Amino acid sequence: MNKLVKKVRGASMVEYALLLVAVLLLAAVGYKNLGPKVGKAAENAGAQL
């Protein structure tokens, strides 16, 4: 019976790659949406100094 049960020891390299792709996609979407707003806010803050 022990031979039939496969032990899971943690995430495989494929799971880490999928997680990395998901994080990169979220970062890209966030940068695309928030990038101009953050840049404009930084310009305004710099102009007030």
C-alpha positions in Angstrom: 0.0 0.0 0.0 2.8 2.4 0.8 4.1 2.1 -2.8 0.8 3.2 -4.2 0.7 6.5 -2.2 2.8 9.2 -3.7 4.3 11.6 -1.2 4.1 15.3 -1.9 7.2 17.1 -0.6 6.5 20.7 -1.8 6.2 22.8 -4.9 7.8 21.7 -8.1 9.7 23.8 -10.5 6.7 24.2 -12.7 4.6 25.5 -9.8 7.3 28.1 -9.0 7.4 29.1 -12.7 3.6 29.6 -12.8 3.7 31.6 -9.6 6.5 33.8 -11.0 4.5 34.4 -14.2 1.4 35.3 -12.2 3.4 37.8 -10.1 5.0 39.4 -13.2 1.7 39.7 -14.9 0.2 41.4 -11.9 3.2 43.8 -11.6 3.0 44.7 -15.3 -0.8 45.4 -15.1 -0.2 47.5 -11.9 2.6 49.4 -13.5 0.6 50.1 -16.7 -2.4 51.4 -14.7 -0.6 53.2 -11.9 2.6 54.3 -13.5 1.4 57.6 -15.1 -0.5 58.5 -11.9 2.5 57.9 -9.7 4.7 59.9 -12.1 2.3 62.8 -12.2 2.1 62.8 -8.4 5.9 62.8 -8.1 6.2 65.7 -10.6 3.6 67.7 -8.5 5.4 67.0 -5.3 8.8 68.0 -6.8 7.3 71.2 -8.2 6.0 72.1 -4.7 9.4 71.8 -3.1 
